[in-house]
Amino acid sequence: MSEDKGYSGNALDCLKKNNVKVGDSIKITADLTYSGILMPRYESSDDKHLVVKLGSGYNVGINVDEIQKIEIVSSSEVNPEQSEERKEDPTLPKILL
């Protein structure tokens, strides 16, 4: 999988051309102007859409052929998940979930 999490083909080319990465806060001008965070996609998804999480919480798919301009509002580095080592407290009862 690429560093752009699920994007391939035309969508990946569009992201690379505009130096945009998953997690960046962006502003896209197409038929309307959309502001939000670029979201990852499933690897099996089509290569014609970018997914943006809007401020309202909704996700919107934008056809890359209709995009006129992409601006990076702020760049965000996605940190890999760090596993937290758990300490067992002998004073607590043992349970089974």
Backbone hydrogen bonds, N-H to C=O, Kabsch-Sander energy under -0.5 kcal/mol:
donor,donor_aa,acceptor,acceptor_aa,energy
5,K,2,S,-1.0
7,Y,4,D,-1.2
11,A,8,S,-1.1
11,A,47,D,-1.4
12,L,8,S,-0.9
13,D,9,G,-2.3
14,C,10,N,-2.3
15,L,11,A,-2.1
16,K,12,L,-2.6
17,K,13,D,-2.5
18,N,14,C,-1.4
19,N,16,K,-1.0
20,V,15,L,-2.5
23,G,38,L,-2.4
24,D,21,K,-2.2
25,S,74,S,-2.8
26,I,24,D,-0.6
26,I,36,G,-3.3
27,K,71,E,-2.5
28,I,34,Y,-3.2
29,T,69,K,-2.9
30,A,28,I,-0.6
30,A,32,L,-3.0
34,Y,28,I,-2.9
34,Y,32,L,-0.5
36,G,26,I,-2.4
37,I,53,K,-2.0
38,L,24,D,-2.4
39,M,51,V,-3.0
41,R,5,K,-2.5
45,S,42,Y,-1.7
50,L,62,I,-2.4
52,V,50,L,-0.5
52,V,60,V,-2.6
53,K,37,I,-2.8
54,L,52,V,-0.7
54,L,58,Y,-3.0
55,G,35,S,-0.6
57,G,54,L,-1.8
60,V,52,V,-2.5
62,I,50,L,-2.9
64,V,48,K,-2.6
66,E,63,N,-1.3
67,I,64,V,-0.7
68,Q,29,T,-3.3
69,K,29,T,-1.6
71,E,27,K,-2.7
73,V,25,S,-2.6
73,V,71,E,-0.7
74,S,25,S,-1.7
78,V,76,S,-0.5
79,N,77,E,-0.7
83,S,81,E,-0.5
85,E,83,S,-0.5
92,L,89,D,-1.7
